[in-house]
Amino acid sequence: MSETPTPGRHSGDSGMETRTVRPYAVTGGRVRAAGTDLPLEALVEMLPSAAQARGLPPEKRAILQHAAHTFVSVAELSALLRMPIGVVRVLVTDLSEDGLVRIHTSTPVSVHTGQSPALSLSVLESVLNGIAAL
């Protein structure tokens, strides 16, 4: 990814190109992904089908490059790409919907309520029985 130069510094000083596209333009103005709001610790894994993907913008290609050899969290991608976390969440969700990455989360979060779904009573009873058996 590229860096936005600070005043008084030219992009040639750091060897990086100047970002010409604002983050909101990268996501088409969207601030949230359609289905879920990814947690910061969600892990992203590139799927084999992504190797043949063509026509992707540079930001999505960079995400695939970082997720190609190891799992990488959404927070790490944000830091590596020097992009706001909200933008990375939208891009990762887009890549997932296109079948290019798999997202691993510990607990799903509902966009509408912001709460994770309640555990089933049977799971809670099993945990309680296991603790009691100790």
Buried (B, 14 or more C-beta within 10 A) or exposed (E): BBBEBEEEEEBEEEEBEEBEEEBBEBBEEBEEBEEBBBBEEBBBBBBEEBEEBEEBEEBBBBBBEBBEEEEBBBBBBBEBBEBBBBBBBBBBBBBBEBEBBBBEBEEEBEEEEEEEEEEEEEEEEEEEEEEEEE
